[in-house]
Amino acid sequence: MERSQYIANIEEELDRPHNVTLTEGEIGVILCTLETLIDGYKDYKTECLVVKEIDSIFEKLEGIVDTHYDNMETKEQ
């Protein structure tokens, strides 16, 4: 069976949230890959077409990892 890529054609579909479980390693791969992509731009903020989305991903994924470790430190104290 051949896989086809679904491309949303309605703006609302692009903003539909999904709940996904990722390991810390998977989050790290995503963030490192995005950092590599960003480093490829001379001026990321003006050249990249998906700045808003990438910034949102960083905010959410880094935030959840930070919160996890903050909670672990609180429990240890």
PQR file of N, CA, C, O and H, with PARSE charges and radii, in Angstrom:
ATOM      1  N   MET A   1       0.847  -1.177   0.000 -0.4000 1.5000
ATOM      2  CA  MET A   1       0.000   0.000   0.000 -0.0000 2.0000
ATOM      3  C   MET A   1       0.892   1.239   0.000  0.5500 1.7000
ATOM      4  O   MET A   1       1.801   1.365   0.820 -0.5500 1.4000
ATOM      5  N   GLU A   2       0.626   2.122  -0.901 -0.4000 1.5000
ATOM      6  CA  GLU A   2       1.419   3.331  -1.024 -0.0000 2.0000
ATOM      7  C   GLU A   2       0.875   4.425  -0.114  0.5500 1.7000
ATOM      8  O   GLU A   2      -0.333   4.647  -0.040 -0.5500 1.4000
ATOM      9  H   GLU A   2      -0.113   2.020  -1.567  0.4000 1.0000
ATOM     10  N   ARG A   3       1.785   5.101   0.575 -0.4000 1.5000
ATOM     11  CA  ARG A   3       1.379   6.194   1.465 -0.0000 2.0000
ATOM     12  C   ARG A   3       1.353   7.480   0.665  0.5500 1.7000
ATOM     13  O   ARG A   3       2.254   7.755  -0.128 -0.5500 1.4000
ATOM     14  H   ARG A   3       2.767   4.921   0.515  0.4000 1.0000
ATOM     15  N   SER A   4       0.325   8.251   0.881 -0.4000 1.5000
ATOM     16  CA  SER A   4       0.261   9.560   0.247 -0.0000 2.0000
ATOM     17  C   SER A   4       0.272  10.620   1.331  0.5500 1.7000
ATOM     18  O   SER A   4      -0.207  10.405   2.444 -0.5500 1.4000
ATOM     19  H   SER A   4      -0.406   8.028   1.525  0.4000 1.0000
ATOM     20  N   GLN A   5       0.827  11.763   0.980 -0.4000 1.5000
ATOM     21  CA  GLN A   5       0.904  12.851   1.943 -0.0000 2.0000
ATOM     22  C   GLN A   5      -0.379  13.660   1.883  0.5500 1.7000
ATOM     23  O   GLN A   5      -0.823  14.073   0.812 -0.5500 1.4000
ATOM     24  H   GLN A   5       1.216  11.937   0.076  0.4000 1.0000
ATOM     25  N   TYR A   6      -0.971  13.880   3.061 -0.4000 1.5000
ATOM     26  CA  TYR A   6      -2.172  14.697   3.153 -0.0000 2.0000
ATOM     27  C   TYR A   6      -1.762  16.155   3.251  0.5500 1.7000
ATOM     28  O   TYR A   6      -0.982  16.530   4.126 -0.5500 1.4000
ATOM     29  H   TYR A   6      -0.610  13.544   3.931  0.4000 1.0000
ATOM     30  N   ILE A   7      -2.279  16.962   2.366 -0.4000 1.5000
ATOM     31  CA  ILE A   7      -1.978  18.387   2.396 -0.0000 2.0000
ATOM     32  C   ILE A   7      -3.289  19.127   2.667  0.5500 1.7000
ATOM     33  O   ILE A   7      -4.228  19.087   1.871 -0.5500 1.4000
ATOM     34  H   ILE A   7      -2.913  16.657   1.655  0.4000 1.0000
ATOM     35  N   ALA A   8      -3.317  19.797   3.807 -0.4000 1.5000
ATOM     36  CA  ALA A   8      -4.526  20.532   4.202 -0.0000 2.0000
ATOM     37  C   ALA A   8      -4.752  21.693   3.248  0.5500 1.7000
ATOM     38  O   ALA A   8      -3.812  22.394   2.872 -0.5500 1.4000
ATOM     39  H   ALA A   8      -2.555  19.830   4.453  0.4000 1.0000
ATOM     40  N   ASN A   9      -5.993  21.887   2.865 -0.4000 1.5000
ATOM     41  CA  ASN A   9      -6.288  23.000   1.976 -0.0000 2.0000
ATOM     42  C   ASN A   9      -7.225  24.012   2.627  0.5500 1.7000
ATOM     43  O   ASN A   9      -7.643  24.980   1.992 -0.5500 1.4000
ATOM     44  H   ASN A   9      -6.756  21.318   3.171  0.4000 1.0000
ATOM     45  N   ILE A  10      -7.543  23.790   3.863 -0.4000 1.5000
ATOM     46  CA  ILE A  10      -8.392  24.719   4.601 -0.0000 2.0000
ATOM     47  C   ILE A  10      -7.599  25.206   5.799  0.5500 1.7000
ATOM     48  O   ILE A  10      -7.079  24.400   6.571 -0.5500 1.4000
ATOM     49  H   ILE A  10      -7.204  23.004   4.380  0.4000 1.0000
ATOM     50  N   GLU A  11      -7.502  26.518   5.960 -0.4000 1.5000
ATOM     51  CA  GLU A  11      -6.688  27.109   7.029 -0.0000 2.0000
ATOM     52  C   GLU A  11      -7.029  26.538   8.396  0.5500 1.7000
ATOM     53  O   GLU A  11      -6.131  26.329   9.211 -0.5500 1.4000
ATOM     54  H   GLU A  11      -7.924  27.172   5.333  0.4000 1.0000
ATOM     55  N   GLU A  12      -8.302  26.281   8.665 -0.4000 1.5000
ATOM     56  CA  GLU A  12      -8.699  25.744   9.972 -0.0000 2.0000
ATOM     57  C   GLU A  12      -8.074  24.383  10.238  0.5500 1.7000
ATOM     58  O   GLU A  12      -7.774  24.060  11.387 -0.5500 1.4000
ATOM     59  H   GLU A  12      -9.031  26.451   8.002  0.4000 1.0000
ATOM     60  N   GLU A  13      -7.872  23.578   9.198 -0.4000 1.5000
ATOM     61  CA  GLU A  13      -7.274  22.265   9.379 -0.0000 2.0000
ATOM     62  C   GLU A  13      -5.825  22.381   9.835  0.5500 1.7000
ATOM     63  O   GLU A  13      -5.332  21.508  10.550 -0.5500 1.4000
ATOM     64  H   GLU A  13      -8.116  23.840   8.264  0.4000 1.0000
ATOM     65  N   LEU A  14      -5.149  23.429   9.439 -0.4000 1.5000
ATOM     66  CA  LEU A  14      -3.755  23.609   9.814 -0.0000 2.0000
ATOM     67  C   LEU A  14      -3.617  23.988  11.279  0.5500 1.7000
ATOM     68  O   LEU A  14      -2.554  23.786  11.866 -0.5500 1.4000
ATOM     69  H   LEU A  14      -5.550  24.138   8.859  0.4000 1.0000
ATOM     70  N   ASP A  15      -4.661  24.529  11.880 -0.4000 1.5000
ATOM     71  CA  ASP A  15      -4.618  24.965  13.275 -0.0000 2.0000
ATOM     72  C   ASP A  15      -5.320  24.002  14.222  0.5500 1.7000
ATOM     73  O   ASP A  15      -5.510  24.327  15.393 -0.5500 1.4000
ATOM     74  H   ASP A  15      -5.524  24.693  11.403  0.4000 1.0000
ATOM     75  N   ARG A  16      -5.705  22.835  13.747 -0.4000 1.5000
ATOM     76  CA  ARG A  16      -6.389  21.857  14.588 -0.0000 2.0000
ATOM     77  C   ARG A  16      -5.365  21.201  15.511  0.5500 1.7000
ATOM     78  O   ARG A  16      -4.417  20.588  15.020 -0.5500 1.4000
ATOM     79  H   ARG A  16      -5.551  22.571  12.795  0.4000 1.0000
ATOM     80  N   PRO A  17      -5.523  21.308  16.836 -0.5600 1.5000
ATOM     81  CA  PRO A  17      -4.550  20.707  17.759  0.2800 2.0000
ATOM     82  C   PRO A  17      -4.719  19.190  17.851  0.5500 1.7000
ATOM     83  O   PRO A  17      -5.813  18.655  17.669 -0.5500 1.4000
ATOM     84  N   HIS A  18      -3.615  18.519  18.135 -0.4000 1.5000
ATOM     85  CA  HIS A  18      -3.612  17.070  18.344 -0.0000 2.0000
ATOM     86  C   HIS A  18      -2.796  16.772  19.593  0.5500 1.7000
ATOM     87  O   HIS A  18      -1.812  17.456  19.871 -0.5500 1.4000
ATOM     88  H   HIS A  18      -2.726  18.953  18.283  0.4000 1.0000
ATOM     89  N   ASN A  19      -3.192  15.773  20.332 -0.4000 1.5000
ATOM     90  CA  ASN A  19      -2.418  15.322  21.484 -0.0000 2.0000
ATOM     91  C   ASN A  19      -1.541  14.168  21.033  0.5500 1.7000
ATOM     92  O   ASN A  19      -2.026  13.189  20.467 -0.5500 1.4000
ATOM     93  H   ASN A  19      -3.992  15.217  20.106  0.4000 1.0000
ATOM     94  N   VAL A  20      -0.231  14.293  21.291 -0.4000 1.5000
ATOM     95  CA  VAL A  20       0.737  13.295  20.859 -0.0000 2.0000
ATOM     96  C   VAL A  20       1.679  13.003  22.026  0.5500 1.7000
ATOM     97  O   VAL A  20       2.102  13.920  22.731 -0.5500 1.4000
ATOM     98  H   VAL A  20       0.164  15.088  21.751  0.4000 1.0000
ATOM     99  N   THR A  21       2.003  11.740  22.228 -0.4000 1.5000
ATOM    100  CA  THR A  21       2.958  11.364  23.253 -0.0000 2.0000
ATOM    101  C   THR A  21       4.315  11.148  22.593  0.5500 1.7000
ATOM    102  O   THR A  21       4.454  10.334  21.680 -0.5500 1.4000
ATOM    103  H   THR A  21       1.660  10.995  21.656  0.4000 1.0000
ATOM    104  N   LEU A  22       5.314  11.892  23.069 -0.4000 1.5000
ATOM    105  CA  LEU A  22       6.674  11.775  22.546 -0.0000 2.0000
ATOM    106  C   LEU A  22       7.623  11.490  23.697  0.5500 1.7000
ATOM    107  O   LEU A  22       7.402  11.937  24.822 -0.5500 1.4000
ATOM    108  H   LEU A  22       5.201  12.554  23.810  0.4000 1.0000
ATOM    109  N   THR A  23       8.679  10.744  23.410 -0.4000 1.5000
ATOM    110  CA  THR A  23       9.709  10.543  24.421 -0.0000 2.0000
ATOM    111  C   THR A  23      10.612  11.779  24.438  0.5500 1.7000
ATOM    112  O   THR A  23      10.598  12.588  23.510 -0.5500 1.4000
ATOM    113  H   THR A  23       8.859  10.380  22.496  0.4000 1.0000
ATOM    114  N   GLU A  24      11.388  11.907  25.501 -0.4000 1.5000
ATOM    115  CA  GLU A  24      12.310  13.040  25.578 -0.0000 2.0000
ATOM    116  C   GLU A  24      13.319  12.986  24.429  0.5500 1.7000
ATOM    117  O   GLU A  24      13.728  14.021  23.904 -0.5500 1.4000
ATOM    118  H   GLU A  24      11.399  11.250  26.255  0.4000 1.0000
ATOM    119  N   GLY A  25      13.713  11.776  24.047 -0.4000 1.5000
ATOM    120  CA  GLY A  25      14.629  11.615  22.913 -0.0000 2.0000
ATOM    121  C   GLY A  25      14.010  12.093  21.616  0.5500 1.7000
ATOM    122  O   GLY A  25      14.672  12.752  20.814 -0.5500 1.4000
ATOM    123  H   GLY A  25      13.381  10.935  24.473  0.4000 1.0000
ATOM    124  N   GLU A  26      12.745  11.765  21.406 -0.4000 1.5000
ATOM    125  CA  GLU A  26      12.047  12.210  20.197 -0.0000 2.0000
ATOM    126  C   GLU A  26      11.918  13.727  20.169  0.5500 1.7000
ATOM    127  O   GLU A  26      12.081  14.352  19.122 -0.5500 1.4000
ATOM    128  H   GLU A  26      12.207  11.230  22.057  0.4000 1.0000
ATOM    129  N   ILE A  27      11.627  14.311  21.317 -0.4000 1.5000
ATOM    130  CA  ILE A  27      11.539  15.776  21.399 -0.0000 2.0000
ATOM    131  C   ILE A  27      12.895  16.378  21.050  0.5500 1.7000
ATOM    132  O   ILE A  27      12.972  17.366  20.320 -0.5500 1.4000
ATOM    133  H   ILE A  27      11.494  13.803  22.168  0.4000 1.0000
ATOM    134  N   GLY A  28      13.952  15.789  21.567 -0.4000 1.5000
ATOM    135  CA  GLY A  28      15.296  16.278  21.272 -0.0000 2.0000
ATOM    136  C   GLY A  28      15.612  16.227  19.786  0.5500 1.7000
ATOM    137  O   GLY A  28      16.200  17.162  19.243 -0.5500 1.4000
ATOM    138  H   GLY A  28      13.890  14.986  22.160  0.4000 1.0000
ATOM    139  N   VAL A  29      15.225  15.140  19.124 -0.4000 1.5000
ATOM    140  CA  VAL A  29      15.463  15.018  17.684 -0.0000 2.0000
ATOM    141  C   VAL A  29      14.715  16.112  16.931  0.5500 1.7000
ATOM    142  O   VAL A  29      15.274  16.736  16.029 -0.5500 1.4000
ATOM    143  H   VAL A  29      14.747  14.381  19.565  0.4000 1.0000
ATOM    144  N   ILE A  30      13.480  16.347  17.286 -0.4000 1.5000
ATOM    145  CA  ILE A  30      12.686  17.383  16.631 -0.0000 2.0000
ATOM    146  C   ILE A  30      13.340  18.748  16.811  0.5500 1.7000
ATOM    147  O   ILE A  30      13.501  19.493  15.844 -0.5500 1.4000
ATOM    148  H   ILE A  30      13.025  15.840  18.018  0.4000 1.0000
ATOM    149  N   LEU A  31      13.718  19.079  18.043 -0.4000 1.5000
ATOM    150  CA  LEU A  31      14.303  20.389  18.307 -0.0000 2.0000
ATOM    151  C   LEU A  31      15.661  20.558  17.625  0.5500 1.7000
ATOM    152  O   LEU A  31      15.950  21.624  17.081 -0.5500 1.4000
ATOM    153  H   LEU A  31      13.588  18.474  18.828  0.4000 1.0000
ATOM    154  N   CYS A  32      16.489  19.525  17.650 -0.4000 1.5000
ATOM    155  CA  CYS A  32      17.798  19.607  16.986 -0.0000 2.0000
ATOM    156  C   CYS A  32      17.648  19.742  15.472  0.5500 1.7000
ATOM    157  O   CYS A  32      18.400  20.479  14.832 -0.5500 1.4000
ATOM    158  H   CYS A  32      16.254  18.659  18.092  0.4000 1.0000
ATOM    159  N   THR A  33      16.686  19.037  14.908 -0.4000 1.5000
ATOM    160  CA  THR A  33      16.442  19.136  13.473 -0.0000 2.0000
ATOM    161  C   THR A  33      15.978  20.537  13.101  0.5500 1.7000
ATOM    162  O   THR A  33      16.419  21.096  12.097 -0.5500 1.4000
ATOM    163  H   THR A  33      16.075  18.439  15.427  0.4000 1.0000
ATOM    164  N   LEU A  34      15.094  21.102  13.906 -0.4000 1.5000
ATOM    165  CA  LEU A  34      14.631  22.461  13.649 -0.0000 2.0000
ATOM    166  C   LEU A  34      15.763  23.471  13.799  0.5500 1.7000
ATOM    167  O   LEU A  34      15.846  24.424  13.024 -0.5500 1.4000
ATOM    168  H   LEU A  34      14.736  20.648  14.723  0.4000 1.0000
ATOM    169  N   GLU A  35      16.635  23.274  14.787 -0.4000 1.5000
ATOM    170  CA  GLU A  35      17.776  24.171  14.957 -0.0000 2.0000
ATOM    171  C   GLU A  35      18.692  24.123  13.740  0.5500 1.7000
ATOM    172  O   GLU A  35      19.203  25.155  13.305 -0.5500 1.4000
ATOM    173  H   GLU A  35      16.568  22.500  15.416  0.4000 1.0000
ATOM    174  N   THR A  36      18.902  22.926  13.187 -0.4000 1.5000
ATOM    175  CA  THR A  36      19.718  22.783  11.982 -0.0000 2.0000
ATOM    176  C   THR A  36      19.075  23.520  10.814  0.5500 1.7000
ATOM    177  O   THR A  36      19.763  24.192  10.045 -0.5500 1.4000
ATOM    178  H   THR A  36      18.487  22.087  13.540  0.4000 1.0000
ATOM    179  N   LEU A  37      17.772  23.398  10.681 -0.4000 1.5000
ATOM    180  CA  LEU A  37      17.045  24.110   9.627 -0.0000 2.0000
ATOM    181  C   LEU A  37      17.208  25.619   9.787  0.5500 1.7000
ATOM    182  O   LEU A  37      17.489  26.326   8.819 -0.5500 1.4000
ATOM    183  H   LEU A  37      17.213  22.852  11.305  0.4000 1.0000
ATOM    184  N   ILE A  38      17.032  26.100  11.005 -0.4000 1.5000
ATOM    185  CA  ILE A  38      17.128  27.532  11.287 -0.0000 2.0000
ATOM    186  C   ILE A  38      18.530  28.043  10.979  0.5500 1.7000
ATOM    187  O   ILE A  38      18.687  29.132  10.426 -0.5500 1.4000
ATOM    188  H   ILE A  38      16.804  25.525  11.791  0.4000 1.0000
ATOM    189  N   ASP A  39      19.546  27.265  11.332 -0.4000 1.5000
ATOM    190  CA  ASP A  39      20.930  27.671  11.088 -0.0000 2.0000
ATOM    191  C   ASP A  39      21.238  27.823   9.598  0.5500 1.7000
ATOM    192  O   ASP A  39      22.197  28.500   9.226 -0.5500 1.4000
ATOM    193  H   ASP A  39      19.418  26.381  11.782  0.4000 1.0000
ATOM    194  N   GLY A  40      20.435  27.201   8.755 -0.4000 1.5000
ATOM    195  CA  GLY A  40      20.636  27.291   7.311 -0.0000 2.0000
ATOM    196  C   GLY A  40      20.208  28.616   6.705  0.5500 1.7000
ATOM    197  O   GLY A  40      20.515  28.893   5.546 -0.5500 1.4000
ATOM    198  H   GLY A  40      19.657  26.651   9.056  0.4000 1.0000
ATOM    199  N   TYR A  41      19.520  29.420   7.455 -0.4000 1.5000
ATOM    200  CA  TYR A  41      19.062  30.720   6.970 -0.0000 2.0000
ATOM    201  C   TYR A  41      20.035  31.817   7.371  0.5500 1.7000
ATOM    202  O   TYR A  41      20.603  31.793   8.463 -0.5500 1.4000
ATOM    203  H   TYR A  41      19.271  29.195   8.397  0.4000 1.0000
ATOM    204  N   LYS A  42      20.219  32.779   6.472 -0.4000 1.5000
ATOM    205  CA  LYS A  42      21.006  33.961   6.848 -0.0000 2.0000
ATOM    206  C   LYS A  42      20.205  34.807   7.819  0.5500 1.7000
ATOM    207  O   LYS A  42      20.738  35.307   8.809 -0.5500 1.4000
ATOM    208  H   LYS A  42      19.758  32.798   5.586  0.4000 1.0000
ATOM    209  N   ASP A  43      18.916  34.963   7.528 -0.4000 1.5000
ATOM    210  CA  ASP A  43      18.013  35.714   8.408 -0.0000 2.0000
ATOM    211  C   ASP A  43      16.725  34.916   8.552  0.5500 1.7000
ATOM    212  O   ASP A  43      15.775  35.090   7.788 -0.5500 1.4000
ATOM    213  H   ASP A  43      18.483  34.556   6.724  0.4000 1.0000
ATOM    214  N   TYR A  44      16.717  34.052   9.530 -0.4000 1.5000
ATOM    215  CA  TYR A  44      15.605  33.123   9.755 -0.0000 2.0000
ATOM    216  C   TYR A  44      14.257  33.830   9.826  0.5500 1.7000
ATOM    217  O   TYR A  44      13.291  33.384   9.207 -0.5500 1.4000
ATOM    218  H   TYR A  44      17.489  33.911  10.150  0.4000 1.0000
ATOM    219  N   LYS A  45      14.183  34.914  10.564 -0.4000 1.5000
ATOM    220  CA  LYS A  45      12.897  35.580  10.801 -0.0000 2.0000
ATOM    221  C   LYS A  45      12.290  36.148   9.525  0.5500 1.7000
ATOM    222  O   LYS A  45      11.067  36.248   9.430 -0.5500 1.4000
ATOM    223  H   LYS A  45      14.968  35.277  11.067  0.4000 1.0000
ATOM    224  N   THR A  46      13.099  36.520   8.547 -0.4000 1.5000
ATOM    225  CA  THR A  46      12.543  37.101   7.315 -0.0000 2.0000
ATOM    226  C   THR A  46      12.514  36.115   6.148  0.5500 1.7000
ATOM    227  O   THR A  46      11.712  36.281   5.229 -0.5500 1.4000
ATOM    228  H   THR A  46      14.092  36.439   8.624  0.4000 1.0000
ATOM    229  N   GLU A  47      13.364  35.103   6.164 -0.4000 1.5000
ATOM    230  CA  GLU A  47      13.448  34.177   5.030 -0.0000 2.0000
ATOM    231  C   GLU A  47      12.556  32.942   5.169  0.5500 1.7000
ATOM    232  O   GLU A  47      12.037  32.436   4.174 -0.5500 1.4000
ATOM    233  H   GLU A  47      14.016  34.968   6.910  0.4000 1.0000
ATOM    234  N   CYS A  48      12.381  32.465   6.380 -0.4000 1.5000
ATOM    235  CA  CYS A  48      11.623  31.238   6.605 -0.0000 2.0000
ATOM    236  C   CYS A  48      10.124  31.514   6.487  0.5500 1.7000
ATOM    237  O   CYS A  48       9.624  32.524   6.981 -0.5500 1.4000
ATOM    238  H   CYS A  48      12.803  32.876   7.188  0.4000 1.0000
ATOM    239  N   LEU A  49       9.423  30.604   5.828 -0.4000 1.5000
ATOM    240  CA  LEU A  49       7.985  30.780   5.612 -0.0000 2.0000
ATOM    241  C   LEU A  49       7.137  30.280   6.776  0.5500 1.7000
ATOM    242  O   LEU A  49       5.937  30.551   6.827 -0.5500 1.4000
ATOM    243  H   LEU A  49       9.829  29.783   5.426  0.4000 1.0000
ATOM    244  N   VAL A  50       7.746  29.553   7.710 -0.4000 1.5000
ATOM    245  CA  VAL A  50       6.980  28.963   8.817 -0.0000 2.0000
ATOM    246  C   VAL A  50       7.566  29.348  10.174  0.5500 1.7000
ATOM    247  O   VAL A  50       7.614  28.523  11.086 -0.5500 1.4000
ATOM    248  H   VAL A  50       8.720  29.333   7.668  0.4000 1.0000
ATOM    249  N   VAL A  51       8.002  30.574  10.307 -0.4000 1.5000
ATOM    250  CA  VAL A  51       8.600  31.054  11.556 -0.0000 2.0000
ATOM    251  C   VAL A  51       7.632  30.888  12.722  0.5500 1.7000
ATOM    252  O   VAL A  51       8.014  30.400  13.786 -0.5500 1.4000
ATOM    253  H   VAL A  51       7.963  31.244   9.566  0.4000 1.0000
ATOM    254  N   LYS A  52       6.398  31.287  12.527 -0.4000 1.5000
ATOM    255  CA  LYS A  52       5.400  31.212  13.605 -0.0000 2.0000
ATOM    256  C   LYS A  52       5.248  29.780  14.105  0.5500 1.7000
ATOM    257  O   LYS A  52       5.199  29.538  15.311 -0.5500 1.4000
ATOM    258  H   LYS A  52       6.087  31.683  11.663  0.4000 1.0000
ATOM    259  N   GLU A  53       5.173  28.841  13.179 -0.4000 1.5000
ATOM    260  CA  GLU A  53       4.981  27.444  13.548 -0.0000 2.0000
ATOM    261  C   GLU A  53       6.208  26.879  14.255  0.5500 1.7000
ATOM    262  O   GLU A  53       6.077  26.175  15.257 -0.5500 1.4000
ATOM    263  H   GLU A  53       5.212  29.038  12.200  0.4000 1.0000
ATOM    264  N   ILE A  54       7.393  27.181  13.741 -0.4000 1.5000
ATOM    265  CA  ILE A  54       8.619  26.678  14.358 -0.0000 2.0000
ATOM    266  C   ILE A  54       8.799  27.269  15.750  0.5500 1.7000
ATOM    267  O   ILE A  54       9.144  26.549  16.687 -0.5500 1.4000
ATOM    268  H   ILE A  54       7.499  27.752  12.928  0.4000 1.0000
ATOM    269  N   ASP A  55       8.570  28.558  15.895 -0.4000 1.5000
ATOM    270  CA  ASP A  55       8.685  29.188  17.215 -0.0000 2.0000
ATOM    271  C   ASP A  55       7.699  28.581  18.202  0.5500 1.7000
ATOM    272  O   ASP A  55       8.021  28.400  19.376 -0.5500 1.4000
ATOM    273  H   ASP A  55       8.289  29.143  15.134  0.4000 1.0000
ATOM    274  N   SER A  56       6.504  28.269  17.728 -0.4000 1.5000
ATOM    275  CA  SER A  56       5.494  27.653  18.586 -0.0000 2.0000
ATOM    276  C   SER A  56       5.922  26.258  19.023  0.5500 1.7000
ATOM    277  O   SER A  56       5.724  25.880  20.178 -0.5500 1.4000
ATOM    278  H   SER A  56       6.242  28.416  16.775  0.4000 1.0000
ATOM    279  N   ILE A  57       6.506  25.493  18.109 -0.4000 1.5000
ATOM    280  CA  ILE A  57       6.990  24.148  18.442 -0.0000 2.0000
ATOM    281  C   ILE A  57       8.065  24.236  19.513  0.5500 1.7000
ATOM    282  O   ILE A  57       8.032  23.488  20.490 -0.5500 1.4000
ATOM    283  H   ILE A  57       6.667  25.800  17.171  0.4000 1.0000
ATOM    284  N   PHE A  58       9.024  25.153  19.334 -0.4000 1.5000
ATOM    285  CA  PHE A  58      10.079  25.318  20.342 -0.0000 2.0000
ATOM    286  C   PHE A  58       9.486  25.680  21.693  0.5500 1.7000
ATOM    287  O   PHE A  58       9.865  25.112  22.718 -0.5500 1.4000
ATOM    288  H   PHE A  58       9.050  25.760  18.541  0.4000 1.0000
ATOM    289  N   GLU A  59       8.565  26.617  21.692 -0.4000 1.5000
ATOM    290  CA  GLU A  59       7.965  27.064  22.950 -0.0000 2.0000
ATOM    291  C   GLU A  59       7.282  25.908  23.670  0.5500 1.7000
ATOM    292  O   GLU A  59       7.459  25.722  24.874 -0.5500 1.4000
ATOM    293  H   GLU A  59       8.257  27.077  20.859  0.4000 1.0000
ATOM    294  N   LYS A  60       6.502  25.136  22.926 -0.4000 1.5000
ATOM    295  CA  LYS A  60       5.748  24.042  23.539 -0.0000 2.0000
ATOM    296  C   LYS A  60       6.656  22.901  24.001  0.5500 1.7000
ATOM    297  O   LYS A  60       6.533  22.421  25.127 -0.5500 1.4000
ATOM    298  H   LYS A  60       6.359  25.286  21.948  0.4000 1.0000
ATOM    299  N   LEU A  61       7.570  22.469  23.122 -0.4000 1.5000
ATOM    300  CA  LEU A  61       8.391  21.310  23.462 -0.0000 2.0000
ATOM    301  C   LEU A  61       9.432  21.628  24.519  0.5500 1.7000
ATOM    302  O   LEU A  61       9.638  20.833  25.436 -0.5500 1.4000
ATOM    303  H   LEU A  61       7.670  22.858  22.206  0.4000 1.0000
ATOM    304  N   GLU A  62      10.090  22.771  24.412 -0.4000 1.5000
ATOM    305  CA  GLU A  62      11.048  23.137  25.449 -0.0000 2.0000
ATOM    306  C   GLU A  62      10.323  23.384  26.769  0.5500 1.7000
ATOM    307  O   GLU A  62      10.831  23.040  27.837 -0.5500 1.4000
ATOM    308  H   GLU A  62       9.922  23.417  23.667  0.4000 1.0000
ATOM    309  N   GLY A  63       9.153  23.972  26.692 -0.4000 1.5000
ATOM    310  CA  GLY A  63       8.379  24.253  27.899 -0.0000 2.0000
ATOM    311  C   GLY A  63       7.981  22.998  28.639  0.5500 1.7000
ATOM    312  O   GLY A  63       8.058  22.954  29.867 -0.5500 1.4000
ATOM    313  H   GLY A  63       8.741  24.252  25.825  0.4000 1.0000
ATOM    314  N   ILE A  64       7.558  21.980  27.921 -0.4000 1.5000
ATOM    315  CA  ILE A  64       7.108  20.756  28.581 -0.0000 2.0000
ATOM    316  C   ILE A  64       8.285  20.026  29.214  0.5500 1.7000
ATOM    317  O   ILE A  64       8.136  19.452  30.293 -0.5500 1.4000
ATOM    318  H   ILE A  64       7.495  22.015  26.923  0.4000 1.0000
ATOM    319  N   VAL A  65       9.449  20.034  28.572 -0.4000 1.5000
ATOM    320  CA  VAL A  65      10.631  19.385  29.153 -0.0000 2.0000
ATOM    321  C   VAL A  65      11.088  20.165  30.383  0.5500 1.7000
ATOM    322  O   VAL A  65      11.410  19.569  31.410 -0.5500 1.4000
ATOM    323  H   VAL A  65       9.569  20.501  27.696  0.4000 1.0000
ATOM    324  N   ASP A  66      11.119  21.493  30.285 -0.4000 1.5000
ATOM    325  CA  ASP A  66      11.496  22.322  31.440 -0.0000 2.0000
ATOM    326  C   ASP A  66      10.558  22.084  32.618  0.5500 1.7000
ATOM    327  O   ASP A  66      11.011  21.951  33.755 -0.5500 1.4000
ATOM    328  H   ASP A  66      10.858  21.978  29.451  0.4000 1.0000
ATOM    329  N   THR A  67       9.269  22.030  32.357 -0.4000 1.5000
ATOM    330  CA  THR A  67       8.277  21.796  33.407 -0.0000 2.0000
ATOM    331  C   THR A  67       8.497  20.432  34.058  0.5500 1.7000
ATOM    332  O   THR A  67       8.403  20.297  35.278 -0.5500 1.4000
ATOM    333  H   THR A  67       8.901  22.139  31.433  0.4000 1.0000
ATOM    334  N   HIS A  68       8.788  19.435  33.246 -0.4000 1.5000
ATOM    335  CA  HIS A  68       9.030  18.090  33.774 -0.0000 2.0000
ATOM    336  C   HIS A  68      10.192  18.114  34.758  0.5500 1.7000
ATOM    337  O   HIS A  68      10.081  17.580  35.861 -0.5500 1.4000
ATOM    338  H   HIS A  68       8.865  19.545  32.255  0.4000 1.0000
ATOM    339  N   TYR A  69      11.302  18.725  34.369 -0.4000 1.5000
ATOM    340  CA  TYR A  69      12.468  18.743  35.254 -0.0000 2.0000
ATOM    341  C   TYR A  69      12.252  19.634  36.468  0.5500 1.7000
ATOM    342  O   TYR A  69      12.764  19.340  37.548 -0.5500 1.4000
ATOM    343  H   TYR A  69      11.392  19.159  33.472  0.4000 1.0000
ATOM    344  N   ASP A  70      11.506  20.713  36.306 -0.4000 1.5000
ATOM    345  CA  ASP A  70      11.168  21.549  37.467 -0.0000 2.0000
ATOM    346  C   ASP A  70      10.350  20.745  38.474  0.5500 1.7000
ATOM    347  O   ASP A  70      10.582  20.837  39.679 -0.5500 1.4000
ATOM    348  H   ASP A  70      11.090  20.952  35.429  0.4000 1.0000
ATOM    349  N   ASN A  71       9.400  19.965  37.986 -0.4000 1.5000
ATOM    350  CA  ASN A  71       8.576  19.130  38.862 -0.0000 2.0000
ATOM    351  C   ASN A  71       9.411  18.058  39.559  0.5500 1.7000
ATOM    352  O   ASN A  71       9.178  17.752  40.728 -0.5500 1.4000
ATOM    353  H   ASN A  71       9.212  19.890  37.007  0.4000 1.0000
ATOM    354  N   MET A  72      10.381  17.490  38.846 -0.4000 1.5000
ATOM    355  CA  MET A  72      11.243  16.475  39.453 -0.0000 2.0000
ATOM    356  C   MET A  72      12.079  17.072  40.575  0.5500 1.7000
ATOM    357  O   MET A  72      12.260  16.448  41.621 -0.5500 1.4000
ATOM    358  H   MET A  72      10.570  17.740  37.897  0.4000 1.0000
ATOM    359  N   GLU A  73      12.594  18.296  40.354 -0.4000 1.5000
ATOM    360  CA  GLU A  73      13.394  18.965  41.381 -0.0000 2.0000
ATOM    361  C   GLU A  73      12.543  19.276  42.613  0.5500 1.7000
ATOM    362  O   GLU A  73      13.006  19.133  43.744 -0.5500 1.4000
ATOM    363  H   GLU A  73      12.446  18.803  39.504  0.4000 1.0000
ATOM    364  N   THR A  74      11.314  19.696  42.392 -0.4000 1.5000
ATOM    365  CA  THR A  74      10.411  20.014  43.495 -0.0000 2.0000
ATOM    366  C   THR A  74      10.122  18.762  44.327  0.5500 1.7000
ATOM    367  O   THR A  74      10.093  18.829  45.556 -0.5500 1.4000
ATOM    368  H   THR A  74      10.937  19.813  41.473  0.4000 1.0000
ATOM    369  N   LYS A  75       9.909  17.638  43.673 -0.4000 1.5000
ATOM    370  CA  LYS A  75       9.615  16.386  44.383 -0.0000 2.0000
ATOM    371  C   LYS A  75      10.818  15.907  45.197  0.5500 1.7000
ATOM    372  O   LYS A  75      10.654  15.320  46.266 -0.5500 1.4000
ATOM    373  H   LYS A  75       9.932  17.584  42.675  0.4000 1.0000
ATOM    374  N   GLU A  76      12.037  16.162  44.684 -0.4000 1.5000
ATOM    375  CA  GLU A  76      13.239  15.717  45.375 -0.0000 2.0000
ATOM    376  C   GLU A  76      13.507  16.550  46.621  0.5500 1.7000
ATOM    377  O   GLU A  76      14.175  16.077  47.540 -0.5500 1.4000
ATOM    378  H   GLU A  76      12.170  16.639  43.816  0.4000 1.0000
ATOM    379  N   GLN A  77      13.008  17.761  46.673 -0.4000 1.5000
ATOM    380  CA  GLN A  77      13.285  18.656  47.803 -0.0000 2.0000
ATOM    381  C   GLN A  77      12.346  18.426  48.924  0.5500 1.7000
ATOM    382  O   GLN A  77      12.439  19.094  49.954 -0.5500 1.4000
ATOM    383  H   GLN A  77      12.465  18.146  45.927  0.4000 1.0000
TER
END
